[in-house]
Amino acid sequence: MIDVHTGRAGEAFAITDEMLTGRQVPGRVALMARVRRARSLALAGDRVRALDALERAAGGLQDSVQANDPAFTWWINATEVGLHTGEALLSLGEPRAALPHLQWSSAASRDGGRREFGNVLAELTALVRLGAWREAEAPLIRLEPILRTVTSSRTRARLRSTLRAIDRDGPAWLADTAHEITAGRGETRRR
C-alpha cells in the first residue's frame, strides 16, 4: 500500500508478486494483493494489464470470501475495488474515465471516517484534474465534517495537493470555499 502511495511501482509489484506466488493466502488477502498489483501496473503505465486485473478482482469478489479470511479484510468490497479502479485510471492520466468509478465509490461510502474521506477526496481530485469546478464544490463541501476527525497523514497530503491545484488553476470562488472549509486545519493557502 505504501509503495503504491509513494509511486514505487516496481517495489509494489514485487511484493504482491511474492505474496501471490507459491503461497496459500486467504481469498480476501489474495484479492487485496491483486488490487495492489493492478495499481502498481497502472503506476508503471501498463493500462491493459492493470484494468484487466481490476476487472478480474471485481468479478472475483464473491468467490474470494473464505472462512480463513483475517478480520482486517472486512473492508475489501465492491466499493474498494471501484475506488482502486478509479485511482488506477487517474494514475494512467485518464480522469474522465476514472470519474464514474470514483463518484460511485464516493457515494457508496458514508462512514464519516478515513475511508469516506479517501473516497470523496479521490472524486474531488478527478474533478479538479478535469477542471470541473462547479461539480468539484459538492465533494469539497462534503469533506468539511470529516476533516474534524480524520488525521490520516497520507490522505491529508493528497488533500493539500488537490487544494493547491484548486488555488492555482480554479476559480477564486472555489479557492475561497476551500479556504473556508479547511481554515484552521493548515490544509490550504489563500491566493
N, C-alpha and C positions, 0 to 999 in steps of 0.2 A: 504494500500500500504506500509506504513512504517513498519507495523508488519510483512509483508511478507519479506521485505528487511532485517529486523533485525532478522529474523528467529523465530519470536514468532508465531508459527503455531496456537496454541490454541486461542490466542487473535484474530488473523486474522479470524479464523473460527467463533468465537463467534460474531464478529462484522458483518461479512457477513450474518451469520445465522439470527441475529436480523433484519438486513436490509431486508432480503428476506421473513421473516415470518410475516404474518398478515398485510402487507402494500401493498398499490398500488404504486409501483415505476415505473417511466417511463421505457420503454423497454430497452434502451441502458444503463441506470443506473443499471437495474437488470442484464443485460448481463455482465457488468463490475464487479458487485458483484459476479456473478457466476465464472468468471475467477479468481478473487482473492480467492474465496473459494477453487477452484481447486488447486491453488498454495499452499494454506495452507495445503490441504490434501497431496500434494506432499512433502512438508516440513516434514510432520508427517510420511512419508513413506507409505502412502496409495495409491499405484500406480494405482490400478484398479479404485477406485472412482475418483481419480484426472484426469486420462486420459479420463474416461467416461464423466466427467463434461466438460472437454475441447472439446471433440468431439461434445457434445450437444451444447456448445457455438458456435462452428464453424458452425454447422448446423442451428443454430437459428439466425445467423447474419442478414439475410434479413428480417426475421419476427420481429426482435427486434426494427426496426425503427418505431417511433411513433411521432405524431405531438407535443406531450408534452415533448419530449426529451430536456434536457437542452443543451445549446450551447457548454458547455465544453465536451460533449460526442462525438464531431466530430472525435476524433482520434481512437475511438473504431471500428476497422475494421478487415478484414482478416489478415492483416499484424500483428496487435497487438495480435490477438488470436494465430497466428503462433509463434510469439515470446514467448508468455507465455507457449505454449505447449513445446517448446524447453527448456525454463527455468525450467519448471516442471521436465522434463526428466533429466536436469542437477542436480536438487535438489535430484533426485532419484538415482544419481550416474550412469547415462546412457548417457555419452557424445556422443557415436556413434549414438544412436537413436535420440538424440537432434539435431545433426548437420544438417540434411536436413531441419528441421523446421527453425533453426537459419540462415542457408545460404539463404533460401528463404526470410525470413523477412528482412535480411540484404540487399539483392539485391533489394527488393521492396521499401526500404526506401532511398530516395535520397533528403532529405530536408536540409542537411548541418547543422542540429541543434541537439538538445539533443536527439530527437527520433532516428535519424540516428546513432548518437554516441552510444546510448544504444544497438541498434540492431547489429551494426558492432562489438562492444565490446563483446556482447554475443557470436557471431560467433567465435571471436578470443579466448575467454575463452574456448569454447568447443574444438577448435583445439589444444590449449595448453594442456588441460587435456588429449587429445588423444596422445600427443607427435607428432603431425603432423606439424613439424617445417616448412617445405617448404610451405605448404598450409597456415600457420599462417602469413607468410610475407605479403600477399596481404591485408588482413583486417588491419594489423598493419599499413601499409603504407596509407591505406585509412583514418585512424584516424588523420593523420597529419594536414590537413587543418581544421578539425573540432575542434581540440584541441585549436585553436586560439580563438574560440568564445564561446565554451560551458564551463560553470562553475559549472555544477551540482556536488555538493559535493558527492552525493551517487554514481554517475557514476564514478567520479574521484577516489573514494575509491576502487571501483571494478577494475579500470584500474591499480592502484598501486598494488593490489593483483595479478593480472594477470601478470604484469611486473616482480614482484618478482619471480613468478613461472618460467617465461622465463629466468630470471637471474640465478635462482637456478638450473633448470633442462634442459634448452635449450642449443643449440649450441652457441658458442661465437659469430658467425656472426649475429645471430638473436638478441642476447642481445645487440650487438653493434648497430644494426639497431634501436632497441627500444630506446636505449640511444640517438641516433642522432635525432630521431623523437620527443622525449619528452624533450630534453635538454633545460634547462632554464624554464621548467614548473614544476620542482620539483616532477616529477612522477616516476623516476626510479633511481637506483644507478648502478654504474659500478661494475663489478665483483671484 
